[in-house]
């Protein structure tokens, strides 16, 4: 797929059923994140909000680099793609299995859960990983 600056933003070409599945997962994860935040309160609420916002902070990496409308700067792409992979969020969620860390386990799990919800929402709305040039795949 080739792009030029006049073409503008392009969304993922994922099939409709795939996007619906991501949307359902996103809704389920949102309910779970809210449940965990309400159940535990305090730092878990902060972790939940941070988990939803943190993946998009990758836009700040190399944000001043040359790019067209709908395209990420080349410097931003590796970080953006890394933090928008479900396996990374899942790895954060699995840190709750570390023994002797109950005060850290629940906020970290909820952070990873909210991160996963962010990824699922992006996929449901058609925003996936980027090519090396910064365009949607």
C-alpha positions in Angstrom: 0.0 0.0 0.0 1.5 3.3 -1.0 0.7 6.7 0.5 1.3 10.3 -0.3 0.7 13.4 1.8 -2.5 14.3 -0.1 -4.1 11.0 0.7 -4.5 11.8 4.4 -5.2 9.4 7.3 -5.9 5.8 6.5 -7.4 3.3 8.9 -6.6 -0.4 9.2 -8.0 -2.7 6.6 -9.1 -5.2 9.2 -12.3 -7.1 8.4 -15.6 -6.0 9.9 -15.9 -9.2 12.0 -12.4 -8.7 13.4 -13.2 -5.1 14.4 -16.5 -6.2 16.0 -14.6 -8.9 18.0 -12.0 -6.3 19.1 -14.9 -4.0 20.1 -16.6 -6.7 22.2 -13.2 -7.4 23.9 -12.8 -3.7 24.5 -16.2 -3.5 26.2 -15.5 -6.5 28.4 -12.1 -5.2 29.4 -13.5 -1.8 30.2 -16.1 -3.4 32.5 -13.3 -5.3 34.2 -11.0 -2.2 34.6 -13.9 -0.3 36.1 -14.7 -3.2 38.4 -11.1 -3.4 39.6 -10.8 0.3 40.1 -14.0 0.6 42.1 -13.2 -2.6 44.1 -9.7 -1.5 45.2 -9.8 2.3 44.9 -6.7 4.4 45.6 -3.6 3.7 43.4 -5.6 1.2 41.4 -7.7 4.0 40.0 -4.6 6.0 39.1 -3.1 2.8 37.5 -6.3 2.3 35.5 -6.3 5.8 34.1 -2.5 5.6 33.4 -3.0 2.3 31.5 -5.6 3.9 29.2 -3.5 6.9 28.5 0.1 5.6 28.5 0.2 3.8 25.1 -0.6 7.1 23.3 2.3 8.9 25.0 4.4 7.1 22.4 3.2 9.8 20.0 5.5 12.2 21.8 8.7 10.3 20.8 10.1 12.1 17.8 6.9 14.0 17.3 8.7 16.9 15.6 10.1 14.6 12.8 8.9 15.0 9.2 5.5 13.4 8.5 2.3 13.8 6.6 -1.3 14.0 7.8 -2.2 10.6 9.3 1.5 9.5 9.3 3.7 9.0 12.3 7.3 10.3 12.2 9.7 7.4 11.6 11.3 7.8 15.0 7.9 7.3 16.7 7.0 4.1 14.8 9.1 1.5 16.8 7.9 2.8 20.2 4.3 3.1 19.0 4.2 -0.4 17.6 5.9 -1.9 20.7 3.4 -0.4 23.1 0.4 -1.3 20.9 1.1 -5.0 20.9 -1.2 -7.0 23.2 1.6 -9.3 24.3 3.4 -6.4 26.0 0.3 -5.4 28.0 -0.3 -9.1 28.8 3.3 -9.3 30.2 2.6 -6.4 32.4 -0.6 -8.1 33.7 1.4 -11.2 34.5 3.6 -9.3 36.9 0.9 -9.8 39.4 2.1 -13.3 39.7 5.4 -12.2 41.4 5.2 -13.4 45.0 5.4 -11.2 48.0 4.2 -8.0 46.2 0.4 -7.7 47.0 0.6 -3.9 47.2 2.1 -3.6 43.7 0.4 -6.6 42.1 -3.2 -5.2 41.9 -2.2 -1.8 40.5 0.1 -3.3 38.0 -2.5 -5.9 36.9 -5.1 -3.1 36.5 -2.6 -1.0 34.6 -2.0 -3.8 32.1 -5.7 -4.5 31.9 -6.4 -0.9 31.0 -3.5 -0.9 28.6 -5.0 -4.0 26.9 -8.4 -2.2 26.8 -6.8 0.7 25.0 -5.2 -1.6 22.4 -8.6 -3.4 21.9 -10.4 0.0 21.4 -7.8 1.1 18.9 -8.2 -2.1 16.9 -12.0 -1.8 17.1 -11.9 1.7 15.6 -9.5 0.6 12.9 -6.2 1.9 14.3 -3.6 -0.8 14.2 0.2 -1.1 14.0 2.1 1.2 11.7 4.5 0.5 8.8 8.1 1.6 9.0 7.1 4.8 7.2 4.5 5.6 9.8 1.3 4.7 7.9 -1.5 2.4 9.1 -0.9 -1.2 8.0 
